[in-house]
Amino acid sequence: MSAVTTPPIDLYYWTTPNGWKASIMLEECGLPYRMVPINIGKGAQAAPEFLAVSPHGKIPVIVDPDGPGGAPITVHESNAILQYLARKTGLLYPAEERARIAVDIWLFWQAANFGPTLGQTHHFRIYASEKIPYAIERFTAATARLYQALDAQLGRHAHVAGDACTIADIAILPWAKLWERQGQDLAAFPNVAAWLERMKARPAVQRGFRLKPDPEVPPGPGLRA
């Protein structure tokens, strides 16, 4: 009897903090996947073929041919991807309601606060063609306050939502690992520093961060850069 093979999940991906969330989670779950590179530096996110799977033109996106009920499903928004893959596999998302609520609180904190604020900090400190001191100072200070909140939480628990690693950690990690770009001094946040080292030591995290598309390779069937 031949073994049943699980069809791979398509991961529409580029090397960004949100992209890393999906690659890390797929590695943590041990699910087979294949990367479809979306070169956002060359505008591939605006291709009609990509907009068909990502209405907002954002990566990451996954297309799981073995979705609920065995039918394909497309999932965009990085934290929705984390929740979907966690429910699919039963990993990194506790079943007990109070523990799950704790994860959700920090998952939404990342989506509403940590990611957007740090993204603006990256923009004004690194990418903006005009350096605006007020904006740089405002977002750098706001970023520091968020790290303070995270550091306090990690002073109480080994991981963001409790003692076990969950999708809340995976949501926050790719943004927090870029603390230098955000003008932060990690010595001021020793609990965050220790947590970063614990998370980066996980083999699946290392594999997820290593996933790098070749910018010269076409972005995949039906897509164009």
N, C-alpha and C positions, 0 to 999 in steps of 0.2 A: 504494500500500500504506500503510495507516495505521500509525503508530508504536505500539509496544507501551508502554503506560504501567505503571509500577511502582505497585502499590497502596500507599498510605501506611501507615506503622506508627502504631498508636495509642500515645500516650505518656500514661500516667496520672501526673499531675504536680502538684507544688506547689513554691513557691520555698523550698527548703531546700538545704543542701549536697549531700545525696544526690540530690535532684531535679535540681540543676544538673549533676551528673555526666552524667546521661542526656541532657539537652538539649544540652550541649556536645558530647557524643560524636556525637549524631545530626547536629549541624551540621558537625562535623569530617569525618564520613563522607559528607556530602552526600546523605543519604537522605531521601526525602519522609516527612513525619510530620504527624500532627494531634494537638493537645493535648486531653486529657480532664482538665479541672481537678478535683482532689480537695481540697476546702477542709478541711484538717486542723484549722483553727481552729473549724470548725462541725461536726466529727465525721463528715465524709463518709467517712473511712477505715473507719468501723464499719458502713457500709451493706452489707447482704448481697450486693448486686450487685458491690461492689468486693472483698469478701472472696472472691468466686468466682474472681477473678484474682490476688488477693494474700492467701494464707491467713493471713499474719501482720498484715494490715491496715497495711502500710507502703508508702509511695511511695518510688521510682518503680517502675512496671511498664511493660513494653512488650508489645504484642501485634503480632507480625509476621505478616501474612497470607501472606507468601512465605518461610516458614521452610525448614528442611532438607527436601529432597525435594519442595519446592513446597507443603508442608502448613503451615497456621498453627501458630505456637508462641507461648506466653506465657512471658515471662522476668521474674522478680522478683529482688530483691536487686541493689543498684546495681552492685557490682563484677562480678557475673555478667552483667549487661547490657553492661558495658564489654567483657568478654571475648567475649560473643556477637557484638556488632556489629563488633569488631575482626576476629574470624575470618570473619564474613560478607563483609567488604569487603577484608580483607587490609591494613588500615591500623592504624598505631599499636601494633602488636604483632609483634615480630620473629619470623621463622620459625625462625631458628637457635636451637638448644636452649639454649645457655648464655645467650644474650641474653634469651631468653624467661624463663628461670629468674630472671634479675636483675629483670625486670619483675614476675614473680609474687611475689618476696620483698617488694618494696615495696608491691604491691597488697594482700598479706595484712597487712603492717605497718599500712597505713592502716585496714583493716577491723578488726583486732584491737586496735590501740593508739591511733592518731591520732584516728580518728573517735569511738570511745567515750569517750576521755578528754576530748577537746575538747567533746563533747556534754554531759558532766557539768559541765565548767567553765561552759558557757553556762547550764546549769540553775541551778547554785548562785550564780553571779554575777548573773544577770539575772532568771530566771523564778521561783525559789523564793519562796514567800510569806513564809517565815521565813529571814532571812539568818543562816547558821551560819558564823562565822569559821573554824572548823577545816576545814570542807568547802571553803570558798572558797580558803583558803591551800593545802590539800592538792592540789586539782585544778589550781590556777593554777601551782603549782610543778611538778607532774607534766607539765603542758602545756609549760612552759619546757624541761624535759629532752627532750621529744620534738622541739621546735624545734631544740635543740642537735644532736640526732642528724641531723635533716634538713639543718641548715646545714652540718655536716661533710661529708655526702654531696654536697651541692651545691658544696662547695669543691673536690671532686675531679672533678665532671662538670657539664656544662652543664644536664643534666636529671636527674631523680631516678634513673633506672635506667641512665644512660649519656649519650652525647652527643646522642641524638635524643629528641624528644618521643614519649612513649608513653602508654598508658592509665594507667600509674602516676602520671604528672603530672596527668592529668585526675581521678584519684581523690582526690589530695591537695589540689589547687588550691582547690576550693570551701570546704574547711575552713580552709585557711591564709589565705585572703583576709579572714577574719573575726578576724584576730589582735588587733585593738583590743578586741573584745568579750571576748577571753580574757585580758585584762590583761597582754598581752605588749608589750615594747618592741622593735620591729623593728630598731632600731639595733644591738641585740645579736646580730642574725642577718643580717649583710650579704649572705650568699650567698642566703638565702631571699628577701630584699628584691629582689635583682637578678633572681632567677628569677621572682618574682611579676610583675615588670614585663614580662619577656619573654613570659610566658604570657598576661597580660592584653592584650598587643598583638596576639595572634592574632585575626583577624577572626571565626573560628568560635567562639572563646571569648566574644568580645563579644556575638555573636548569642545564644549559649546563655544568658548571664547576663541578657540583655534579655527573655527569654521570661517574661511576667508574666500570669497569669490574672486576670481581673476578678473580685473576690470576690463581686460582686453577680450574676454570670451563673450560671445553673444549671450544675451540674457535668457535664452531658452525658447523652445518651440512656441510660436504664436505671439512672442513678445519681441519688442525691439527697443534698443537703447536710443 
